[in-house]
Amino acid sequence: MAIQILWNVITSIIPKGYYWHAALSVLAIIVVHAFTQGRTTNRERDLHARVILVTGGFTPLGLTLLQALAQRGAHVIALSPEPVDSFQTETLIEILRSTTKNEQVYAEECDLSSPASVRAFCTRFLTGQETRLDAVIFAHEYKHVGPLFTTKSAAEALEHQRQSGSMATFLMTTLLLPCLLTAPVERDIRIVNVVNPFYAAAAPIFSPSVISPPSPSIFLREGWRALRMIILTRHLQRVLDALPSGAQVPTTDESSAVPVVSDKLQRSNIVSVSVSPGFSRTDTVAGFLGADGSSNRSTFGLVLYILLQPLLRLLTKSPTSAMQTILHALFLPTPYKERASDARPEEVLKPGALYSECAVVTLRVPPLPDSERERLGLKSDGEKAVEDDGELGGQDVGRIVWEGFEEALKRWEASAPKEDKSGRSTPPAVDTPTS
């Protein structure tokens, strides 16, 4: 009876003779939707007893990621800008614990827009009884910052927000790195920097000595931020690989429980990679239209976002689809986890690489011109302490970006709001430079 009613409804809507057209249209929609959602990781990993620190955990992508990690048994620490006893934070953590049946899900207060808050969290963590970390996922820089149309004064505030997010990543990485370097060499440690998908827009004109591009284009500014973090991540891996190998990777003796396949594939038990999840309707498009609930919310953008939902759900990713490449970077085996006598796995994690759609992305960044190298007094290839692999502009570009982060970090901390004796915040004396 129900089938007959359904058939009568269909025949009343679709004229006779157009059934094949309708069927092909439905098939086309299914194929397009499957294509736009991207690849799904074909790997899996048991994360029990693994401690994973996640920033940006209370964004749409972050919450989906926290759930996926908790379901696999991970001990998850999610950083929240709000106090851990706030209603929203407490409620979300309790929901995650109950739905995943994992009580090892915690929130820690850390405002990533404040260098003092970042340092305070790292101090609490490093001086605590348990300092184990198996992975750090910096997911807070994936969320799109700033709507398409904005005023000049708002644009300056948005650029400051971008710089603060990048500085927080760099500061937390440097503060936690000594703890990671002193961990047992058999431990598989991963640093995953999640970046927005506009990095390709900045690659052709990228200059490592410039913090933000001269163009006011929102696409270029977002891409510039992402590309600097990708290059920083690659250079971090170069620095890790340049450290004494005996202190960072297990021995190659037959008696070793975890021997190395080849020190040419991996020279450190700490692997840093960048991940671009692609275009998400909640983390990318909503922010682009000003419909994400931030201080830059646009009524017009919110209405447009609602009206475009059918198209956005077809052409952009859901948070579940967007997180697949992040999981892929966590689940892939590293070279030193495989015995030399075993068959080589189909794919291993490439240290320092950029991943998108569950695969390594080949991204060309122009190397530093010889005139610029001479002006900066950079060493020749034979004098470099860090091996130059030529990837993402090479060692010189990576070094300049790293040093740029160090200088910008000093300015960020100097310009951060100070607390007076009454405990109230006072505004910074100067703005954070954007170039």
Sequence and secondary structure as in RCSB ss.txt:
>XXXX:A:sequence
MAIQILWNVITSIIPKGYYWHAALSVLAIIVVHAFTQGRTTNRERDLHARVILVTGGFTPLGLTLLQALAQRGAH
VIALSPEPVDSFQTETLIEILRSTTKNEQVYAEECDLSSPASVRAFCTRFLTGQETRLDAVIFAHEYKHVGPLFT
TKSAAEALEHQRQSGSMATFLMTTLLLPCLLTAPVERDIRIVNVVNPFYAAAAPIFSPSVISPPSPSIFLREGWR
ALRMIILTRHLQRVLDALPSGAQVPTTDESSAVPVVSDKLQRSNIVSVSVSPGFSRTDTVAGFLGADGSSNRSTF
GLVLYILLQPLLRLLTKSPTSAMQTILHALFLPTPYKERASDARPEEVLKPGALYSECAVVTLRVPPLPDSERER
LGLKSDGEKAVEDDGELGGQDVGRIVWEGFEEALKRWEASAPKEDKSGRSTPPAVDTPTS
>XXXX:A:secstr
 HHHHHHHHHHHHS TT HHHHHHHHHHHHHHHHHHT          TT EEEEESTTSHHHHHHHHHHHHTT E
EEEEESS TTSHHHHHHHHHHHHHHT S EEEEE  TT HHHHHHHHHHHHTSS    SEEEE TTTS  S SS 
 HHHHHHHHHHHHHHHHHHHHHHHHHHHHHHTS TTS EEEEEE  TTHHHHGGG  TT SS SS  HHHHHHHH
HHHHHHHHHHHHHHHHHS GGGTS    TT SS  S TTT S SEEEEEEE   BIIIIIHHHHT SSSTT  HH
HHHHHHHTHHHHHHHSB HHHHTHHHHHHHHS  GGGS TTS   S    TT EEETTEE         HHHHHH
HT   GGG SS    GGGHHHHHHHHHHHHHHHHHHHHHHS EE TTS EE  SS     
